[in-house]
Amino acid sequence: MSSGLSNPAGACVAAAPWGKAAKGQVHPLVCHCIDTTLVAELALCRYLGPGPLAELRAAFEPLGDADLWIALFAGLHDIGKHTPMFQLLREDVARERFAPWDPKELARLKVRGGSGERIDTFHGGLTAVHIVGLLERWGADRTTAKLIAVVLGGHHGHFPTPTILKHVGLGTTGVGGPSWTRWRDRLVTAVINAVGLPEPEGLAWDRVRFTPLAATALAALTTISDWIASDTENFPYGTADDLTAYTTGARRAAAKAIARLNWVPWSPPTGFKALFGKDPRPMQEVVEKSVRGAKGPALVIIEAPPGDGKSKAAIHACALFSEALGMSGMYLGNPTQATTNQLYLEIDPAVAVGAPVALVHSAAKDFLDGRGAQPSSVDVDGATEEGDRSAREWFTRKKALLTPIGVGTVDQVLKTAIRSGHVFVRLLALSNKTVVIDEVHGYSTYMSTLLDRVLAWLGRMGVPVVLMSATLPSGRRDRLIRAWRGGLLQDAALPVEPRDGDVYPRITVADAAGVRHEPADPAPVNERRTLHLKRIATDEVARWAVGESVANRAVAVVHNLVRRVTDTVLAIHAHLDEQGVPEADRPRVAVLTGRLAAGSRRKLEEDLRGLLGRGGTRPDRGLIVVGTQVLELGLDLDFDAMCTDVAPVDAMIQRAGRLHRHRAPADGQTLTLAITGVQDTPAGPRFPGYLSTVYEPMIMMRTWAALRDRAVISLPGDIPTLVDDVYSERLSAPPGWADAWSAAADRLKRNLKNQELDAANRYVPHPVALACSRLELLTAQPQDPSRTRDSRPRR
């Protein structure tokens, strides 16, 4: 096959069309196509997970070397630049380079308006128009040709619609006449020849068939390969005088570019002790038994009390999935920055085994700078991304989801469910990892609806998922299972599997064969813990906290509002002043809320971990920590006593999980959870007015109905019953509560429906409902990908 450089018409292929032009330099289009092809060939197995990769290879298998044909089409994404409309964007360059051929279209076409703004057709659409004709000439059926055209036409983040492509095709002047078509065909021939593929004519193009997942995978691979190849640090501008020599150099450049990304697959040891240097706890042993030697992807749900070691169990499961299924890493999604930071610190070298680790949240840089570290990549929760510049910036500076090990907030996962530019890049970036989501019970209905859609896609891609919770309602567990298995089995209406009783702790494993529940014993520290409930008035909180802090005890006071924290701290100091307690004898009072400056919060968290964390030194005098919900989900601390504002039952169980978290109570010692912030009346409980802006009144009423007559809670045994009492409709209104109960129930129903609709208006189509012919629905009516959280009350 000739490269086409020996005759004037063929020389136009390499010499005339420019692909990149800046600062007086020009990079020929044919060179950029070769660059991208060679990058895609190397990125294929690093970026795409086993499931999408297998389907994409199957699509091209009838042609022979499937991987190289896949890479070629990624490289042809910019063929639409070989059109008069695009070339005239740099008229000075175009007229100089096309002068020997004098294309009439260059004299007639206008690509800029009166004020200089661009009025050209986007070159992705021009690419799509040519690819359809090219593939049909090679023998592909029209359906396949149009699909590949849409895939390549969407490499700037948004797939073109059929209407757009129809209008682009009608604009023959912009695409160019027959001469331009021949020139583009010859450019394609030159790239095929350069990378070593055979003549396309005569191959089994009529047998090439795509699934929606394979098409989405090709789109994502095309985009990231283009980004890598467009970086002049990877591929300096060159010339097309000798394509053989150019391709040799481009192969070396592609290898260096991929190496620079540090896509080192995670290859951890698969023994728990080898990973963490200690023997597994009973629950962790059940997880290992359930996952080791997995024959296919699975959804694992770990339900166990706070402090039972769920995070380590999840990481171990990721290691086992990497061994069994060839996953290249893991993404650990957490509800808050505090939990993310803490887990990031626990990913020690023995766990990472040389693989790069990314910290992924908006304050990650501040956190790492404060520790004298440099992030391998930092992402920002809620950063909007539109257009090529921001997309490339996301890849080069914020490539968190591409890093083999990512420790971040759940927001990064939820973004993959929102219709937006390049959403397919985000989706496929998760395809080669095991995805872990912590505190899965604690997300609002809006967030949970997005999460269900993500789970459907993860199931469709064959991605193993580990979900963790101490307080997961059974109905929510069923929906999570149905979402993931619905994607895996390609059945969006998959019925909910029957479940076994209220076993707790439990490990649920869902895979292609079905759903099974494995009971697990709690860790020794969590065995048969009796939590004594005590009600105290709001104005008694300060006195209670000071009294509990004697004998060097650590006391936590958890409020639902920062204002409440401030009031309690002032009351504590006022009480100490009133009692005339000398400064040297006073307990230390610490304030921990989300409003603390990043540096101050980081220092306080580290101090508290040193005292109250696992193996902490314990306080040498009384310590009272007054904080908000950051104490509920944030820090792995061990307190001697706790007072909490009334909150949903699962939140209070989470907070109580900080009581003797790492130490069993001494003989005869009573574990007491003091509750404040509720007043009983004949018509029902009276909560502070602000509480309805924080939590749903119906959830609060159910919580109090379940707790008000209880003197004790037996942990962990009572957890499933309490949680299902509050998050199902099986509780009825106590006497006298009927009117308030009914009004709260109506409000809850409205809010849940509104949040579901809000999420549904933003999320991507279900993978089962997405037809190849409607790929543009992934990016149609794009939404702000930062909209991962809502401001409505929890659940």
C-alpha positions in Angstrom: 0.0 0.0 0.0 1.5 3.3 -1.0 1.6 6.2 1.4 0.5 8.5 -1.4 3.6 10.8 -1.2 4.9 10.1 -4.8 2.3 12.1 -6.7 0.8 15.6 -6.3 -2.7 14.5 -5.5 -1.4 12.1 -2.9 1.1 14.6 -1.5 -1.9 16.7 -0.6 -2.8 14.1 1.9 0.3 14.6 4.1 1.4 18.1 3.2 -1.7 20.2 2.9 -4.2 19.7 5.7 -3.1 21.0 9.0 -4.3 19.4 12.3 -2.8 21.8 14.9 -1.4 25.3 14.3 0.0 27.6 16.9 2.8 30.2 17.3 3.9 29.9 13.7 4.1 26.1 13.8 1.9 23.5 12.0 1.3 19.9 12.9 0.0 18.0 9.9 -3.4 16.3 10.3 -2.0 12.9 9.2 0.6 13.1 11.9 -2.1 13.8 14.6 -4.1 10.9 13.3 -1.1 8.6 13.6 -0.3 10.0 17.1 -3.8 9.3 18.4 -3.9 5.8 16.9 -0.7 4.8 18.6 -1.8 6.2 21.9 -5.1 4.4 21.7 -3.4 1.1 20.9 -1.4 1.4 24.2 -4.3 3.0 26.3 -6.8 0.4 25.3 -6.1 -2.2 28.0 -5.1 0.4 30.6 -8.2 2.5 30.4 -11.0 0.1 29.6 -12.1 -2.6 32.0 -12.5 -6.2 31.1 -16.2 -6.0 30.3 -16.2 -3.0 27.9 -12.9 -4.1 26.3 -14.3 -7.6 25.5 -17.4 -6.1 23.9 -15.4 -3.6 21.9 -13.0 -6.3 20.7 -15.9 -8.5 19.7 -17.3 -5.7 17.5 -14.0 -5.5 15.5 -13.0 -9.2 15.7 -14.3 -10.0 12.1 -11.6 -7.7 10.7 -8.6 -9.5 12.2 -6.4 -7.4 14.5 -9.3 -6.0 16.6 -7.1 -3.8 18.9 -5.4 -2.0 16.0 -8.6 -1.4 14.1 -10.1 0.0 17.3 -7.1 2.3 17.7 -7.3 3.3 14.0 -10.8 4.6 14.4 -9.8 6.5 17.5 -7.1 8.1 15.3 -9.6 9.1 12.6 -11.7 11.2 14.9 -10.3 14.4 13.3 -10.8 13.5 9.6 -13.4 16.2 9.5 -10.5 18.7 9.7 -9.6 17.7 6.1 -12.5 19.9 4.9 -12.5 23.4 3.5 -14.6 24.7 6.3 -12.1 23.7 9.0 -9.0 24.5 7.0 -10.1 28.0 6.5 -10.1 28.6 10.3 -6.4 29.4 9.6 -6.8 30.9 6.2 -3.2 31.9 6.0 -2.1 28.3 6.6 -4.7 26.8 4.3 -4.0 29.0 1.3 -0.3 28.4 1.6 -0.6 24.6 2.0 -3.3 24.1 -0.6 -2.0 26.6 -3.2 -0.7 23.9 -5.7 -4.3 22.4 -5.9 -6.3 25.6 -5.9 -9.5 24.2 -4.3 -12.4 26.5 -5.4 -14.1 26.0 -2.0 -11.4 28.0 -0.3 -12.4 31.0 -2.3 -16.1 30.8 -1.7 -16.5 29.6 1.9 -17.0 31.9 4.8 -16.2 30.6 8.3 -16.3 33.7 10.4 -18.9 36.4 11.0 -18.7 40.1 10.8 -17.1 40.5 14.2 -14.7 37.6 13.7 -16.7 35.0 15.6 -16.7 31.4 14.2 -19.7 30.4 12.2 -18.2 27.1 10.9 -19.7 23.6 11.3 -17.9 21.8 14.1 -15.4 19.3 12.7 -16.8 16.4 14.7 -19.9 16.6 12.5 -17.7 16.8 9.4 -15.9 13.7 10.6 -19.1 11.8 11.0 -20.3 12.7 7.5 -17.2 11.4 5.9 -17.0 8.2 8.1 -20.5 7.1 7.1 -19.6 7.2 3.4 -16.1 5.7 3.9 -17.4 2.7 5.8 -20.2 2.0 3.4 -17.6 2.0 0.6 -15.7 -0.5 2.6 -18.8 -2.8 2.9 -20.2 -1.9 6.3 -23.9 -1.7 6.7 -25.4 1.7 7.2 -26.4 1.2 10.8 -22.8 0.3 11.8 -21.4 3.1 9.7 -23.7 5.7 11.2 -22.9 4.5 14.8 -19.2 4.8 14.3 -19.7 8.2 12.8 -21.7 9.4 15.8 -19.0 8.0 18.2 -16.2 9.8 16.4 -18.2 12.9 15.9 -18.7 13.1 19.7 -15.0 13.3 20.7 -15.5 16.9 21.9 -17.9 15.7 24.6 -21.3 15.8 23.0 -22.6 13.2 20.5 -24.2 14.8 17.4 -27.9 14.1 16.9 -29.3 12.7 13.6 -30.8 16.1 12.8 -27.4 17.8 13.2 -25.7 15.2 11.0 -28.4 15.6 8.3 -27.8 19.3 8.2 -24.0 18.9 8.1 -24.4 16.4 5.3 -26.4 18.8 3.3 -23.8 21.5 3.6 -21.7 20.1 0.8 -19.6 23.2 0.5 -18.3 22.9 4.0 -17.5 19.2 3.6 -16.0 19.8 0.2 -16.7 18.2 -3.2 -15.4 15.0 -4.7 -11.8 16.0 -4.6 -11.9 16.6 -0.9 -13.6 13.2 -0.4 -10.7 11.5 -2.4 -8.1 13.4 -0.4 -9.7 12.3 2.9 -9.8 8.7 1.7 -6.1 8.9 0.8 -5.3 10.4 4.3 -7.0 7.4 5.8 -5.0 5.1 3.5 -1.8 6.8 4.6 -2.6 6.2 8.3 -3.6 2.6 7.7 -0.3 2.0 5.9 1.7 3.8 8.5 0.4 1.7 11.5 0.6 -1.6 9.6 -3.0 -2.5 9.0 -4.1 -4.4 5.8 -6.2 -3.0 3.0 -9.7 -2.4 4.4 -11.5 -3.3 1.1 -12.5 -7.0 1.1 -12.6 -7.4 4.9 -15.8 -8.6 6.7 -17.2 -5.1 7.5 -20.7 -6.5 7.1 -20.1 -8.6 10.2 -19.0 -5.6 12.4 -21.7 -5.1 15.1 -21.8 -2.9 18.1 -23.5 -2.9 21.5 -24.3 0.4 23.1 -21.5 -0.3 25.7 -18.9 -1.1 23.0 -19.8 2.2 21.2 -19.6 4.1 24.5 -16.2 2.5 25.2 -14.9 3.5 21.7 -16.1 7.1 22.3 -14.3 7.3 25.6 -11.1 5.8 24.3 -11.1 8.2 21.4 -11.5 11.2 23.6 -8.7 10.4 26.1 -6.4 9.3 23.3 -7.0 12.6 21.5 -6.2 14.5 24.7 -3.0 12.7 25.2 -2.0 13.0 21.6 -2.8 16.8 21.6 -0.4 17.5 24.4 2.7 19.0 22.8 4.8 17.8 25.7 3.9 14.3 24.4 4.0 15.0 20.7 5.9 18.1 19.5 4.8 19.4 16.1 6.4 17.5 13.2 6.3 17.1 9.5 4.8 14.5 7.1 7.8 14.3 4.7 8.5 10.7 5.6 5.6 9.0 7.3 7.6 5.8 8.0 10.2 7.7 10.0 7.5 9.8 11.6 5.6 6.8 12.8 8.7 5.2 14.3 9.3 8.3 16.4 5.6 8.6 17.2 5.6 5.0 18.7 8.3 6.0 21.0 6.5 9.2 22.0 3.3 7.3 22.6 5.0 4.9 24.9 6.6 7.7 26.9 3.3 9.6 27.1 1.5 6.5 28.5 4.4 5.9 30.9 4.2 9.5 32.1 0.6 9.0 33.1 1.8 6.4 35.6 -1.1 4.0 34.8 0.6 1.3 36.9 -2.0 -1.4 37.6 -2.6 -2.2 41.2 -1.2 -5.6 42.0 -1.8 -6.1 45.8 -1.2 -9.2 47.9 -4.6 -11.0 48.4 -4.0 -12.1 51.9 -5.6 -9.9 54.6 -2.5 -10.1 56.8 -0.2 -9.3 53.9 -2.2 -6.2 53.2 -2.7 -4.9 56.7 -0.2 -6.7 58.9 -2.9 -8.2 61.2 -5.3 -11.1 61.2 -8.8 -10.4 60.0 -11.8 -10.0 62.2 -14.8 -12.3 61.9 -16.7 -10.1 59.4 -13.6 -9.6 57.4 -13.1 -13.3 57.2 -16.7 -13.7 55.8 -15.9 -11.1 53.1 -12.8 -12.9 52.1 -14.6 -16.2 51.9 -17.4 -14.7 49.8 -15.1 -12.9 47.3 -12.0 -15.1 46.9 -11.9 -16.8 43.6 -14.9 -14.9 42.1 -15.9 -16.2 38.7 -17.4 -12.9 37.7 -18.2 -9.5 39.0 -20.3 -9.1 42.1 -22.0 -6.5 44.3 -20.9 -6.9 47.9 -22.9 -5.2 50.6 -21.2 -5.1 54.0 -23.5 -4.3 56.9 -21.7 -4.1 60.3 -21.6 -1.8 63.3 -19.3 1.2 63.4 -15.7 0.2 64.3 -16.0 -3.3 62.9 -13.5 -2.8 60.1 -15.7 -2.3 57.1 -13.1 -0.2 55.2 -10.4 -2.8 55.5 -12.8 -5.5 54.5 -13.7 -3.5 51.4 -10.1 -2.8 50.4 -9.4 -6.5 50.8 -12.4 -7.3 48.6 -10.9 -5.0 45.9 -7.6 -6.8 46.1 -9.4 -10.2 45.6 -11.4 -8.8 42.6 -8.2 -7.5 41.1 -6.7 -11.0 41.3 -9.8 -12.9 40.1 -11.1 -10.5 37.4 -8.1 -8.5 36.3 -9.4 -5.1 37.6 -6.5 -2.6 37.6 -7.4 -0.6 40.7 -10.1 0.7 43.0 -12.0 3.9 43.8 -13.0 4.5 47.4 -16.0 6.9 47.6 -16.7 8.5 50.9 -19.5 10.8 52.1 -17.2 13.6 53.5 -13.8 15.2 53.1 -13.0 14.2 56.7 -13.6 10.5 56.0 -11.8 10.8 52.7 -8.7 12.3 54.3 -8.6 9.7 57.1 -8.9 6.8 54.6 -6.3 8.3 52.4 -3.8 8.3 55.3 -4.6 4.6 55.8 -3.6 3.6 52.3 0.0 2.9 53.2 2.6 1.5 50.8 1.9 -2.1 51.8 -1.6 -1.6 50.4 -0.8 0.6 47.3 2.2 -1.6 46.3 3.6 1.1 44.1 0.4 2.1 42.3 -0.3 5.8 42.4 -3.0 7.1 44.8 -5.1 10.1 44.1 -6.9 12.2 46.8 -10.1 13.4 45.3 -12.0 16.3 46.8 -12.1 20.1 46.8 -9.8 20.7 49.7 -7.3 17.9 48.8 -4.5 20.3 47.8 -4.8 22.1 51.1 -4.8 18.9 53.1 -1.7 17.5 51.2 0.2 20.8 51.4 -0.4 20.9 55.1 1.3 17.5 55.4 4.2 18.5 53.1 2.9 16.1 50.4 2.2 16.6 46.7 -0.9 15.1 45.2 -0.6 12.8 42.3 -3.9 14.4 41.1 -6.5 16.6 42.8 -10.1 17.0 41.7 -12.6 19.5 42.9 -16.1 18.5 43.9 -18.6 20.4 41.8 -16.2 21.7 39.1 -18.1 22.4 36.0 -16.6 21.3 32.7 -17.6 22.6 29.3 -15.6 22.5 26.1 -12.3 21.2 25.0 -10.0 23.3 27.2 -11.7 22.3 30.4 -12.0 18.7 29.4 -8.3 18.5 28.6 -7.6 20.3 31.9 -9.7 17.7 33.7 -7.6 15.0 32.1 -4.1 16.5 32.5 -4.5 18.1 35.9 -7.5 16.4 37.5 -7.3 12.9 36.2 -8.4 11.4 39.4 -10.7 8.8 38.1 -8.0 7.5 35.8 -5.6 6.9 38.6 -5.4 3.2 39.6 -6.2 4.0 43.3 -8.6 6.9 44.0 -9.6 7.9 47.5 -12.3 10.6 47.2 -15.8 11.7 47.8 -18.8 10.0 46.4 -19.5 13.0 44.3 -17.0 11.9 41.7 -18.9 8.7 41.2 -22.3 10.5 41.1 -21.0 12.8 38.3 -20.9 9.7 36.0 -24.7 9.6 36.2 -25.4 13.2 35.1 -25.8 14.0 31.4 -22.9 16.3 30.6 -20.0 16.8 28.3 -17.6 13.8 28.3 -19.7 11.9 30.8 -18.8 8.7 28.8 -15.1 9.4 29.7 -16.0 9.4 33.4 -18.2 6.3 33.1 -15.5 4.2 31.4 -12.8 5.5 33.8 -14.6 3.4 36.4 -14.8 0.3 34.3 -11.4 -1.1 35.2 -11.7 -0.6 39.0 -13.6 -2.0 41.9 -15.8 0.8 43.2 -16.4 1.2 46.9 -19.1 3.4 48.4 -19.1 4.0 52.1 -22.1 5.1 54.3 -24.5 4.1 51.6 -27.4 4.6 53.9 -26.7 8.2 54.5 -27.4 9.8 51.1 -30.5 11.8 50.2 -33.1 10.5 47.8 -31.7 12.7 45.1 -28.2 11.3 45.6 -29.5 7.8 46.0 -31.4 8.0 42.7 -28.2 9.1 41.0 -26.3 6.3 42.7 -28.8 3.7 41.5 -28.3 4.8 37.9 -24.5 4.6 38.4 -24.9 1.1 39.8 -26.8 0.1 36.7 -24.0 1.2 34.5 -21.4 -0.4 36.7 -23.3 -3.6 36.6 -23.6 -3.4 32.8 -19.8 -2.8 32.5 -19.1 -5.8 34.8 -17.6 -3.6 37.5 -17.4 -5.2 41.0 -18.9 -2.9 43.7 -18.6 -2.9 47.4 -21.2 -1.0 49.5 -20.8 -0.3 53.2 -23.2 0.7 55.9 -23.9 0.2 59.6 -27.5 1.2 59.3 -28.9 0.2 55.9 -32.7 -0.1 55.6 -33.8 -3.4 54.0 -35.8 -1.7 51.3 -32.8 0.4 50.3 -30.7 -2.7 50.2 -33.1 -4.4 47.8 -33.1 -1.3 45.5 -29.3 -1.3 45.4 -29.2 -4.9 44.5 -31.8 -4.5 41.8 -30.0 -1.5 40.2 -26.6 -3.3 39.9 -28.0 -6.7 38.9 -30.4 -5.0 36.4 -27.4 -3.6 34.6 -25.4 -6.8 34.8 -28.2 -9.0 33.5 -29.5 -6.3 31.2 -33.0 -6.3 32.7 -34.1 -2.9 34.0 -37.3 -4.5 35.5 -35.4 -7.2 37.5 -37.6 -8.2 40.4 -36.3 -7.8 44.0 -34.8 -10.9 45.3 -36.2 -12.4 48.5 -34.0 -11.8 51.6 -33.2 -13.6 54.8 -34.6 -12.2 58.0 -32.8 -9.5 60.0 -29.4 -11.2 60.3 -26.8 -8.6 61.4 -24.0 -8.2 60.8 -24.3 -9.6 57.3 -22.5 -9.8 54.0 -24.8 -9.8 50.9 -23.3 -11.0 47.6 -25.2 -10.4 44.4 -23.9 -11.8 41.1 -25.2 -13.3 37.9 -26.3 -16.5 39.7 -28.4 -14.7 42.4 -28.3 -13.1 45.8 -27.0 -14.7 49.0 -26.7 -13.4 52.5 -23.9 -14.5 54.8 -24.1 -13.9 58.6 -21.0 -12.6 60.3 -20.0 -12.2 63.9 -19.3 -8.7 65.2 -15.8 -7.7 66.3 -15.1 -8.4 70.0 -15.4 -4.7 70.8 -18.9 -4.7 69.4 -20.3 -7.9 70.9 -23.4 -7.5 73.1 -23.0 -3.8 73.8 -25.9 -2.4 75.9 -26.4 1.3 75.3 -28.4 3.1 78.0 -30.5 6.0 76.8 -30.9 9.1 79.0 -32.9 12.2 78.2 -31.6 15.5 79.3 -32.9 19.0 78.8 -31.2 21.5 76.5 -30.1 23.7 79.4 -28.5 20.8 81.2 -26.1 19.7 78.4 -23.2 21.9 79.6 -23.5 20.7 83.2 -23.7 17.1 82.0 -20.7 17.3 79.8 -18.5 18.9 82.5 -19.6 16.2 85.0 -18.8 13.4 82.6 -15.3 14.8 81.8 -13.9 14.1 85.2 -11.1 11.5 85.7 -9.5 12.4 82.3 -12.6 11.1 80.4 -13.3 12.2 76.8 -16.8 13.4 76.2 -18.5 14.2 72.8 -21.5 16.5 72.4 -23.0 16.3 68.9 -25.4 19.0 67.7 -27.3 19.4 64.4 -26.4 23.1 63.9 -23.3 25.1 64.3 -25.3 27.7 66.3 -26.1 24.9 68.8 -22.4 24.2 69.1 -21.6 27.8 69.9 -24.3 28.0 72.5 -23.1 24.8 74.3 -19.4 25.9 74.3 -20.4 29.3 75.8 -22.6 27.4 78.4 -19.7 25.1 79.3 -17.3 28.0 80.0 -20.0 29.8 81.9 -20.7 26.8 84.1 -17.0 26.4 84.8 -16.7 30.1 85.7 -19.8 29.8 87.9 -18.2 26.8 89.7 -14.9 28.7 90.1 -12.9 25.8 88.6 -9.2 26.8 88.3 -7.8 27.0 84.8 -5.4 24.1 85.4 -8.3 21.8 86.5 -10.6 22.6 83.7 -11.3 20.1 80.9 -10.0 21.0 77.5 -12.9 22.1 75.2 -12.5 21.6 71.5 -14.9 22.7 68.7 -15.2 20.7 65.5 -17.5 21.8 62.7 -17.4 22.1 59.0 -16.9 25.8 59.2 -13.4 25.6 60.7 -10.7 26.9 58.4 -9.0 24.0 56.5 -5.7 24.3 58.3 -7.2 24.6 61.8 -9.6 21.7 61.2 -6.8 19.5 59.9 -4.6 20.2 62.9 -7.5 19.6 65.4 -8.4 16.3 63.6 -4.8 15.1 63.8 -4.6 16.1 67.5 -7.8 14.2 68.3 -6.7 11.1 66.4 -3.5 11.1 68.4 -5.5 11.1 71.6 -8.7 9.2 70.7 -7.8 7.2 67.6 -6.8 3.6 67.5 -3.8 3.3 69.8 -4.2 6.9 70.9 -2.5 8.1 74.1 -5.8 9.1 75.7 -6.3 12.6 77.4 -4.2 13.5 80.5 -7.1 15.7 81.6 -10.8 15.9 80.8 -11.7 16.6 77.2 -15.0 17.8 75.8 -15.4 17.8 72.0 -18.4 19.8 70.8 -19.2 19.4 67.1 -21.7 18.9 64.4 -22.4 15.9 62.1 -18.7 15.7 61.3 -18.4 13.6 64.4 -21.1 11.3 63.0 -19.3 10.2 59.8 -15.9 11.9 60.0 -13.3 10.8 62.5 -12.5 7.4 63.8 -12.4 8.5 67.5 -13.1 6.7 70.8 -15.1 8.7 73.4 -16.1 7.7 77.0 -19.5 9.5 77.0 -21.7 11.2 74.5 -24.7 13.6 74.3 -26.5 14.0 71.0 -29.3 16.2 69.6 -32.1 14.0 68.6 -31.6 12.9 65.0 -32.7 10.1 62.7 -32.1 6.8 64.4 -29.4 5.7 62.0 -27.5 9.0 62.6 -27.7 8.5 66.4 -26.4 4.9 66.0 -23.5 6.2 63.9 -22.8 8.8 66.6 -23.0 6.2 69.3 -20.5 4.1 67.4 -17.9 6.6 68.7 -18.5 5.3 72.3 -15.7 2.9 73.2 -15.1 2.4 69.6 -11.7 0.8 70.1 -11.9 -0.3 73.7 -14.4 -2.6 75.5 -16.1 -1.0 78.5 -14.6 -1.8 81.8 -16.4 -4.3 84.0 -19.4 -2.6 85.6 -19.1 0.5 83.3 -22.4 1.7 81.8 -22.4 3.0 78.2 -24.8 6.0 78.2 -26.1 7.9 75.2 -27.7 11.2 76.4 -30.4 12.6 74.1 -31.5 16.2 74.1 -33.6 18.4 71.8 -37.1 16.8 72.1 -40.1 17.5 74.2 -43.1 15.2 74.4 -46.7 16.7 74.1 -50.1 14.9 73.9 -50.2 15.8 70.1 -46.7 14.3 69.5 -43.1 15.3 69.9 -42.0 18.9 69.7 -38.6 19.4 68.0 -36.7 22.6 67.6 -38.0 24.7 64.8 -34.8 24.5 62.8 -34.8 20.7 62.7 -37.3 20.4 59.7 -34.6 22.2 57.6 -32.1 19.5 58.5 -34.1 16.3 58.7 -37.5 15.1 57.5 -40.2 15.5 60.2 -41.6 12.1 59.4 -38.3 10.4 59.9 -37.9 12.3 63.2 -41.3 11.3 64.4 -40.7 7.7 63.5 -37.4 7.8 65.3 -38.9 9.2 68.5 -41.8 6.7 68.3 -39.2 3.9 68.2 -37.0 5.2 71.0 -39.1 7.2 73.5 -40.1 4.2 75.6 -36.8 2.4 75.4 -34.4 2.4 78.2 -31.7 0.5 76.4 -30.5 -0.4 72.9 -28.8 -3.7 72.4 -26.0 -3.4 69.8 -25.6 -4.7 67.3 -28.8 -6.8 67.4 -31.3 -4.0 67.6 -29.9 -2.1 64.6 -31.9 -3.7 61.8 -35.2 -3.5 63.6 -34.8 0.1 64.6 -33.6 1.2 61.1 -36.5 -0.6 59.3 -39.0 0.8 61.8 -37.9 4.3 60.9 -37.4 3.9 57.1 -40.4 1.7 56.3 -44.1 2.4 56.8 -44.6 -0.4 59.3 -44.9 1.9 62.4 -48.3 3.4 63.1 -49.0 6.7 64.8 -48.9 6.5 68.6 -52.1 7.8 70.3 -52.6 11.5 69.9 -50.1 11.8 67.1 -52.4 11.1 64.1 -52.7 14.6 62.7 -49.0 15.5 62.9 -48.1 12.0 61.7 -50.3 12.3 58.6 -49.1 15.8 57.7 -45.5 14.7 58.1 -46.1 11.5 56.0 -47.6 13.6 53.1 -44.6 16.0 53.2 -42.2 13.1 53.1 -43.9 11.5 50.1 -43.9 14.9 48.2 -40.2 15.5 49.0 -39.1 12.0 48.0 -41.0 12.3 44.7 -39.6 15.7 44.0 -36.0 14.5 44.6 -36.5 11.4 42.5 -37.8 13.6 39.6 -35.0 16.1 40.0 -32.4 13.3 39.7 -34.3 11.7 36.8 -34.3 15.0 34.9 -30.5 15.0 35.1 -29.3 11.4 34.9 -28.1 9.5 31.8 -30.3 6.8 30.3 -30.4 3.3 31.8 -27.8 1.2 29.9 -30.5 -1.3 29.0 -32.7 1.4 27.5 -29.8 3.0 25.6 -29.9 1.9 21.9 -26.9 2.3 19.7 -28.9 4.5 17.4 -29.6 7.0 20.3 -26.1 7.3 21.8 -26.6 11.1 21.8 -29.0 10.7 24.8 -25.9 10.4 27.0 -25.0 14.0 26.4 -28.4 15.5 25.2 -29.7 18.5 27.2 -26.5 18.6 29.3 -26.7 19.3 33.0 -24.2 20.7 35.5 -22.1 17.7 36.6 -21.4 19.5 39.9 -25.1 19.0 40.9 -24.4 15.8 42.8 -26.0 17.0 46.1 -29.2 18.7 46.9 -30.1 21.0 49.7 -33.3 19.2 50.7 -33.6 17.5 54.1 -31.8 14.2 54.4 -33.8 11.3 53.0 
